[in-house]
Amino acid sequence: MSDSYAEVMARDEKEVARHENILNIGYLVHPSITATLPSKPHIADIATGTGRFLQCAQELYPQANLDGYDISPALFPKQISTTISLRLLDVKQPIPEELHNQYDLVHLRLLLAAMDGSEWGTVVRNVVQMLKPGGWLQWDEGDYTSLKYYRGLEDSKVATARKIEGMVKGTLLGERMKHGWNTLPEHMTAAGLEPVISDIVSSDRMPETRHAMSAATTKALINFAHITNARGSPGSLADEEVDELETRVFEEFESGCYVRFDIYVAAGRRRIVVWSISFVELSPDYEFS
């Protein structure tokens, strides 16, 4: 399997810590979906990483069947609930037939770093095959082109954070940030899902989670800086410089600096096929031939 995610993101302890921070959008599963799920839903999480989403889903649905899929096992935890299974799967390729029509909910989040512009529609079409009739697809993605660092207090420091913000522009990660998150509803409609629901929330909507969200997002940018340095990319910084930036930016977080960006949620439902049978009333005098 070709791991395009590894081109821009590391799979290490820092990435594990980042994956443990679920995007706080006020819900784990969109309310329109929870209203229709059975009490024992079969749920798949794509690009599951550490399986954190499934662990949270287990709290909501203790009797659910929970399957996590990823292109790499590098972030799979060594120990996880026996009711959660973690397996390898490349959703850019055709989905194995044994996974067709299996799930009440297929969830994806934060695939942006692994996606080229032409691949979003392909992935949507592929994972729709995993849905049962009436099943839902939910995809959560950040619009990092809207990412900015702000002062939370009058004397908060932001200079280092804003330097890191500018480092990714013009890079492979910067290019991948520009697409996909805003076309998911269109791709879901084209794949035959109905209805299709769109939601946009701010990453800082919950003040008590601003620090954790800022740390998780910035760790991703720091990880990317280390990767570009290892490859000797033009304009890359030495590891020592990147480490110094990381130390300083976390000091800025303590001063009240925080990050803000838009989070897009798209959800669509696979149609339920209803078969109708018509009966014709025959005359008592009708003779069968």
N, C-alpha and C positions, 0 to 999 in steps of 0.2 A: 504494500500500500504506500502511495506517495503521500508524505506528511507535509502538506503545504503550510500548516500551522507552525511547524518547527522552523520555517524560513524566517519568521518574525518574532516568535515567542519561545522562550525556554520551557522545558518541562523539568522543573526542579523544585526545591523546597519553597522558594518564593512564590512560584506559580501555584503550588498547593495552597499556600496561605491566601492567595488572591481568589482562588476558586471557592474557598470557604465563605466568601462574602457574596451571598445571593443578592442580585439587584433588588433593592427595596422599593417596590413599586406599589406597595399597599396591599398586594395579594400575591400568592404563589401561582395560583391558577385563576384565570379570568372568571369573574362571577357568572358570566353567561355560560361558561363551561361547567362550573361546579353545580349549577342548577340542573344539569342533565346527566351527570355522571352516575353510574350505578354505585351501590354501597361497597362493592368489591371490584373496583375498576382495574383494568389492565393498562398500565402506564409505561411508556418508553421515554427515556431521556437520551437525546442525541448529543454527542460531544460532551459526555457526562463528566469527564475529568475525574474529580474525586468522588463523584456520586452524591454530592451535597444536595442537589435538588431532590433526588430520590429519598434521601434521609428526611428532608423536610416534608415531602409528600407522604411519607409513611406516618408522620404525626397526624396528618389530616385524614388519611385513609389507612387505618391499621390493618385492614384485611386485603389491601390491594396487592396485586402482582406487579412487581417493579423490576424493570429491565433497563440497564444502562448500556449505552453503546459509545465507543470511541475508536478513532483510527489508531490510537496508541494506548498501551496499558501503563504508560510511565507514571501517570498520576493516580492509578487505581490504589485505594487503600489496602493495606495488608489484612486488615480485619474490617468486616462490614456485616450488617444484619444478614442472617441466613435467608430472609425473604427478599433480598435484593441480589440480582445477578448482574455481573459486569462482563461484557463481551466486546470483541473487536468487530467493527463494521465501518466501511467507507461509503457514506451516503451519496457520494458523487458518482458512484457506480450503481448499476442495477441492483435492486434489493432482492436477496434470495427469496424464492417463492414461499419457503416455510415461514417467512415473516409477514406475508401478505395477509390483510384482513384480521389482524391479531389484537389491535389496541383501541381502547376507548379514548386515549389521549396520547399523542406524540408531542413531546416538548423539545424545543431547541432554544439555545441562548448563546450569545457571544461567539458566533462563528466568524465574525467579520474578518478577523486576522487571517483566516484560512481560505477566504473566498475571493476569486476573481469576479469581475463584473458579469461575465457570461454564465456563471455557475449557479446563481441564486434560483433561477427558474427550474433548472435541472434538479436541484436538491429538493425543491418543493414537490415537483412531480414524482420524484422517487419516494419520498417519505409518505406521501398521500396513499401509496399502495399498502402501507402498514396499517392504515386505519380500518376499523370495522365500519360498516354502514352506520351512520350516525355518530361516528367517532370524530374527535376534534384534533386539529393541529394548532399548536400555539408556539410562536417564535418571538423571543425577546431580544432586542438588539439596541445597542447604544449608537446615537449619532455623535460621534466624537469630533466631527467638524464643528460642532457647537460647543466643544469643551473649552472652558475658561476657568482660571483660578481667581478667587475673590477674597477680599478682606472680610472676615467675619466681625472684626472689631476695628475700632479706629486706628489702633497702633499695630495691627497685624502686618506681618511681612509676607511679600508675595514674589519678590524678584527672582528667586531661584526657581520657584514653581513655574513662573511664566517663561523662563529660559528653557525648562524641560518641555513645556507645551510647544515651543517653537522648534524643538529639535527634530520632531517627526515629520514636519512639513517637507514635501518633496522626496520623501523616502517611500519604499515599498509599502510600509504600514500606512503612511499618510495617504497614499493612493487608494489603498483598500478601504480606508475610512469613508471615502466619498460616495460609496454606492451600496445598494442592497437593502439597507434598513428602510428606505423610503419607497421601495417597489414591492415589498412582500405582499401587501393586499392584492396588488395587480396580478402577481404570480399565482396566488391562491385562487383567485377568481378564474384565471385561465386554466387552472388544474381541475376546475369543476366544483370547488368548494362553495357551499352556500348555506347560511349567510357567511359573510366575511366581516370581521369586526376589527376596527383600528382604535388604538389608544395611545396617547402620548402623555408621559408624565416627566417631571423633573427629577433628576438624581438627588437633589437636595430637599425634596418634599418633606422628609422626616429629619428635622434638625438634629435629633439624637444620633442619627446614623451618618452624619456628614463626615466625621473624622474617619470612620472605617471605610466609607466609600472613597474618600480622597486618597487614603493609603492604598487601597486595592487598585484603583485606577492608575495611580502614579507608579506603583510597583511594575505594572505592565509596561509603562513607558521606559522605566529604568532597565528592565529586562531586555527590551528591544535595543536600547543603547549599548548594552554589553554585547549583544549578538552582532550589531553592525561593526563594533570595534574588533571583535574576533575575526571578522571577514576582511578587515582592512578597508572598509567602505570609505569613499571620499568624505572628508569632513567629520569622521568619527572621532570620538574622544578616547583617551587612554582609560583603562579600567579604573586607575586611581582617581582620575578626574570624575568619572561617573559615580564612584563610591562617595566622593566628597559632595557631589550634588545631592545624592540620596540623603546623606547626613543632614545637610543644610535644609533640604525641603521638608524633612520631618520635624525639624526645629520650627519651621514656618507653620506647619500644621498645629503645633503646640501653641503658637501665637494667635491662632484663630483663622489662618488661611484655610480655604476649602475649595473643592472643585465642583463644577456644575456642568451638566450636559443633559440633553434630551434622551429619554428612553422610549423607544417605539415598541409597541406590542401589536402583533397581528395574529388573528385567530380565525380559523375557518372550519366549517363542519362538512364532513362527507355526507352526501345525500343518502337518505334512507329509501331504498327501493320498495315500493308498495305494489304488490301484484293484485289486480282486481279480476274477478271471475264473474261473467254475466250469465245468468240463467234465462232461458227462453221458455215461456209457458206454452206447452203444446195443447192443441185441441184434443179432447177425449177421443175424437174420431180419427186421430192421426195414426197412420199405419207405417210401422218401421219396415224398410225393405231389407 
